[in-house]
Amino acid sequence: MNSAKVSLKPEISSGFDLEKIRADFPILKLKIDGKPLVYLDNAASSQMPQQVIDRLVRYQTTQHANINRAVHYLSEVATMEYHNARCKLQQFINAREDREVIFTSGTTDSINLVMHGYGRKFIKAGDEIILTTLEHHSNIVPWQMLANEKDAKIRVVPINDKGELEVDEYEKLFNERTKFVGLIHVSNALGTINPIKRMIDFAHQHGVPVLIDGAQAAPHMNIDVQALDCDFYAFSAHKLCGPTGVGILFGKAALLESMQPFKGGGDMIASVTFEETLYNTIPHKFEAGTPPIAAAIGFGAAIDYLTTIGIARIAAYESSLLNYATECLNNIPGVKIIGTAAEKTAVISFTIDGIHPHDIGTILNQDGIAVRTGHHCAQPVMQRFNVPATSRASFAFYNKETEVDALAAGIKNVQKVFL
Ligand SMILES: Cc1ncc(COP(=O)(O)O)c(C=O)c1O
């Protein structure tokens, strides 16, 4: 067995002050049963830096009121800060206009918005919706509900043994009945980065709009919705060092304007009588009721934090962590990495011969190591690889080489306990 240590490339670790970054995250100082926390469950939810926590406290202690309603000082401040947060998100994804950014409660909510707002209005009996084997359940189940309601059909793009989409097969699925494509940018279960630009362009040649589930991409790579030319793009704050309960849906203005509202209530209206309601303009048409004001402002602070570090630098550092971790795990007999795509984010799904993933997670937890075990809300991926579940280590830019070493040592310990 090759136990030689492969150090992270110096040019990547230099200029990336890891210890300073780690010091921003109070939770990373935690001990679990006396062992330092090794947090490798970032694909499920990332941790929050002090800067974002401070922003939330400042909002709650000096700026909180309901928005878009009153003329008093606090309401005006809160309305402005909420709007600023929208503009930060607009810049982050390079949307053309701020009204193309809708605050939702997260990726799941964003996808459901598109299903109700676009799908229920425009998809008809006999139409076809293309999804991929890699989708998270949140980009499967809403479309299944729609297909059942409308008598439409779902077509699925297969993946190869490395966990890469078979793009040629995708292209073959198109016909005159194809009316919508839902596409995951980065697989949460395997880390595969999909060639979405090529796939969007192909769909557009057939006049078909594309929704991108960017939950696992936005934290790890620069997103430019104009360059991608996607019609919809969704992600959640809590995977980008922000709060839970908020996310965004980007939608092209013309499409959003053509859609029906998803939820009815306050703020999404221009006028209401018992005979008729006229809807507000976008984005308000899709933000019924009091939105997650504090969380959206915290989301804006998280975007500031990440862009100060630089998403490109985050991506380069995480890629070197991925290479190191892949090498370490490949060197342990009995460990099999599921998902070996050429283009991956720092996610490693693995199995260990003869040991159930749940047991792996439990023993690793005793060493303070947090990994996710289960089907990762991507059961079709598990079915494709013929496994009920995997263990998944998912890295963020605040993880370090020694935490990869801890994972490798933890896995060997699991083998000692069970084999
Ligand atoms: C690829 C992907 N899509 C959608 C979701 C759902 O995100 P949320 O639970 O924040 O709505 C997740 C969460 O794990 C995800 O990884």
The ligand as a Tripos MOL2 file, in Angstrom:
@<TRIPOS>MOLECULE
LIG
   16    16     1     0     0
SMALL
NO_CHARGES

@<TRIPOS>ATOM
      1 C1        -28.3520   18.9340   -5.9220 C.3       1 LIG1
      2 C2        -29.3380   19.3420   -4.8910 C.ar      1 LIG1
      3 N1        -30.5240   19.8070   -5.2800 N.ar      1 LIG1
      4 C3        -31.4420   20.2060   -4.3880 C.ar      1 LIG1
      5 C4        -31.1960   20.1400   -3.0490 C.ar      1 LIG1
      6 C5        -32.2630   20.5910   -2.1090 C.3       1 LIG1
      7 O1        -31.8340   21.7440   -1.4200 O.3       1 LIG1
      8 P1        -32.7180   22.3360   -0.2490 P.3       1 LIG1
      9 O2        -32.9480   21.2090    0.7090 O.co2     1 LIG1
     10 O3        -31.8400   23.4180    0.3240 O.co2     1 LIG1
     11 O4        -33.9680   22.8560   -0.8330 O.co2     1 LIG1
     12 C6        -29.9790   19.6490   -2.5890 C.ar      1 LIG1
     13 C7        -29.7030   19.5110   -1.1570 C.2       1 LIG1
     14 O5        -28.9660   18.6710   -0.7160 O.2       1 LIG1
     15 C8        -29.0170   19.2470   -3.5350 C.ar      1 LIG1
     16 O6        -27.8380   18.7740   -3.1640 O.3       1 LIG1
@<TRIPOS>BOND
     1     1     2 1
     2     2     3 ar
     3     2    15 ar
     4     3     4 ar
     5     4     5 ar
     6     5     6 1
     7     5    12 ar
     8     6     7 1
     9     7     8 1
    10     8     9 2
    11     8    10 1
    12     8    11 1
    13    12    13 1
    14    12    15 ar
    15    13    14 2
    16    15    16 1
@<TRIPOS>SUBSTRUCTURE
     1 LIG1         1 GROUP 0 **** ****
